[in-house]
Amino acid sequence: MINKYPGNCGTCQEWVAAGAGQAENVGGRWRPYHQQCVPVRTAPPVGAHRGWHDLPVVGFDIEGTENEPTQTRILTAALAYADGTTTTWLIDPGVPIPSEATDIHGITDEMVRSEGRPPRAALAELATAIGKLIADDTPLVAFCAQYDVTALHTELARHGLPPVAWERAVIVDPSILHRQVEPRWYGGRQLGDLCPYYEVDPGTAHDAASDARAAADMAVSIAARHERIARMRPDDLHRAQVTWYAEQGRDLQAYFDRQGRDETVSLEWPLETRRRR
């Protein structure tokens, strides 16, 4: 973030005027840095340990019309497989796409009208593909999985389609894992922010196929660098993430409360059953 206050650069010790550099928290202390002097954080080295990251995982991502997962309409979805192949769906939701959403992912009304598929058929295919992965005990990786899972669950119900058996799924969420292994992280926590740290190719931001692939690669990279994560059985890891997500959410809620912000943090993962506020 841009430095709000002036001070001596944490690297070269030369003066940095307010707003002229970047503020970074290093060792628990905020300091200004010149842009060219910002320290580069490096992830722990890859270990020699074995674990679930040696087995195939499948990345999953969707892009939709809204940030609220129970209100969004899915526009595109992707499954990125371990063999390098990707299956994608482009869907015409039958409703206008907000300009704010198009600004993020670039999907326009014209694109979905000319190339998109009817939602019921496309969503049924996506649910069937995910159902097969669940039946095969293949871990499904999604960054901020509560959005993707809740959005798909809601869309299937909206179109009168059978739900995915999420209660049997093994889901790995790199956003939760990162917070667990880096509790004193002060930088950005979005997928694109973390890709350089974990040496992952981000591809095209907010492209479902790229984000699905990056999420899968990031999960593998985190496990390869943190043996305690890698050694967990996938089903145990899933259950642990339910607990970790709730703990992380309570910490965030406490922060919002201290700030006097009228926001409620969901503690449900991966499927949210109550609308966010």
N, C-alpha and C positions, 0 to 999 in steps of 0.2 A: 504494500500500500504506500501511497505518497506520504512522505514525512510531514506531519502537521507542525512539528516544532523544529527549530534549528539546532545545530550542535556539531561537534567534531565527528567526522566520519569514523565509523568503527573499524575501518581497515587502514586508511592512509592518514587518519587524524587531521586532515584538512577540513576547513569549515564547510558545512552544508547548510545553505539557507532553507528556511521553511518552504516546503512545496517544491524544492529543486532536486530532491533525491527520493530515496525510498526508506521506509521504516521497517526494520526487521527485529524480531525477538530472537536473540542468541543467548543461550544459557540463562533464560528467564529474565533478560533485561532488554528493553526496547532501546534501539539506537538508530540514528540516521546514517545512511550510506549514500555515496555517489552511486549512480546507476551502474557504472563500470566496476564498482568496488563491492557490490552485494555478494556476500559469501554464498557459495554453492553448497547446499546440503547434499550429502551422498548417503545412499541407503547402505545398510550392513551388507557385507559380501555374501554371495551365494554360498551356501554350505554344501557339504557332501552327504547330508542326511537324505533318507528316503521318506516318502509319505504320499498322501493322496494327490499331491501335485504331479506325481509321476504317471497318474492315470488320466484317461480322457475326461475333459470337462467341456461343457458347451456354454458359450456366452449367449445372453439374451438381452435384448433392448427394444424399447418401443419409443416412438415420438408421437405426441398427441396434440390436441387442440388446447388443452388447459394444464395448468400446474396441479390442480386438484385432481387426484387420481380417480375419485368416485364421480367426477363430472366430465373428465376428458373423453374425447372420441379418438380412438387409435387411428393414426394416419399411415404409419409404417411400422413394421416389426421385423426383427432379424434374429436368426439363430446361427451362431458361428461355431462350427464343429472343429474338433481337434485335428482332423485331417486337412484343414485349410479351406474346406468348402463352406459356403454360407447360403442359407435360404432366406429370402426376403419376401415381404408382402407389402404392397402399396394399396391402400384402402380408400375408397370414396365414402366419407362418413355420412354424406347426405345433408350436412349442415355447413354453413360458411366457416372458413378457418379464420380465426382472429388474426389481425395483422401482427400483433405482438408475437404470436406463435410462429408465423411465417418468418419474421425477422430472426428467430432463433435457428430454426431448422431448414428454412428455405423451401418448404413444401407449400404450394399455392393451390387455390381452388381449381385453376385451369389444369394443373398436373393431375390431381386426383380425378377430375371429371373425364379427362381424356385417357388416362392410363390406369386409374385405380379400379379395384375390383369391388363388387358389392360386399358390404361388411359381413353379412351372415356367413357366406361361403368362405371368405378369407379367414375369419376368426375361427371357424370350425376346423379348418386345416391347421392353423397355428396351435389350437388347443390339442388336436390329435397328435401333432408332432411333439409337443411338450409332454403329453400323457405317455407317449412311448418312452421318452427319456426317463420319466419318473418310474415307469414299470421296469426299466433296465437298470435302475439305481445309479444313473449317470448324474453327477452333480450339475446343477444349473447355476451359472454365474451371472449375476446382475448387479450393477453398481446402483446403490440406493434401490434395492430390490422391492421395497414396499410400494414404490410408485408403479413399477411394471406389473407386479403381481396383482395389486389392487385394481389397476386399470383394466387388465385383462379379465379378471374375475367379474368386474362390474359390467364390462362390455358383453361378456357371454350371457349374463343374466338379462341385459337389456334386449338382446336379440333372441331370447328364449332358447339358448343353447346349454347343454350340460356343463356343469362346472369342472374345472381341473381339480384333481385330487391333491390339492396343495398340502394336506395333512400328511401325505406320504412322500412329499418331495424333499430332496436334499438340495438346499440353496446355499450358495456361498456369495457373500456380499463384501467386495473389497473395501467399500466405504466404512463398514463396521470393523473389518480386520485392521485397517490403517489406524483408526482411532484407538484400537486396542494395543497395537504394537508401538504407536507413537503418541502417547497420551499428552506430551508437551509440544505438540505440533501447533505452530502459530501461523502458518501460511494458509493458502487456499486449499480447500478440501474437495473441490470438484474433480471429475475424472481427468479433465485436461490439465489441471494443476498438478496432479500426482503422477501423471505418466512419465515426465522426465526423471523424477526421483527414483521410480522403480524401473527405469530403462525400458519403457514400453512405448511402442509406436502408437500415437493417438489416432492416426489416420485423419479423417475429416470430422471435425467436431459436430456433434448432433446429427450425424448420419448413423442410422440404426445399425447398419452392418459394421461400420468402424467402431462404434461404441461397444457393440457386443464383443467384437474381437479384442478390443483394448481391455474390457472388463475381465475377460477370461485370462488374458496374458498377465494382468495385474494380480489377480488372485494367485496364479501360479508363482509369480515373482515374489509375492509376500511370503508364501509358504516356503519357497526355496531359501529365503533369507532368515526365517524364524522357525526354528525346529519345533518349538512347542505348538505352533499352529499346524505345521505339516504332520506331526505325529498323531494328531487327533483323528479318530474315525470320522468320516464325513457326516454320519448321522449325529454323532456327539458334537461336532463342530456346529451343525445346524442348530441344535438345542442351545449351545453356548451363545450363539449369536442372538437368539431370542432374549437371553438374559442381558448380554452386553448392550444391545440396542436399547432396552428399557433403562439400564443404568445411565447410558449416555444421554438418553432423552430426559431423564430426571435432572441431570446436571444442566442441560440446556434450559429446561423449564425454570430451574432456580435462577439462572442468569437472567432470563426474561422477566421473572418476578422482581428481581432486584432493580432492573431497569424500568419497571413500571409499564412494561409492554403487555398489551392485552392479546396475548397469543397463547394457544394451548398446543403443546407438543404431544404428538401421538407416541405412545409407548408400545404400540402393536407392530410386530414384524413377523413374517413378511406380508401378511394380509391385514390390511386395516379394515375394520368393520364400522368405524365411526368417522363421519366427515370431519376434516380438519377445520379449525377456526383461525 
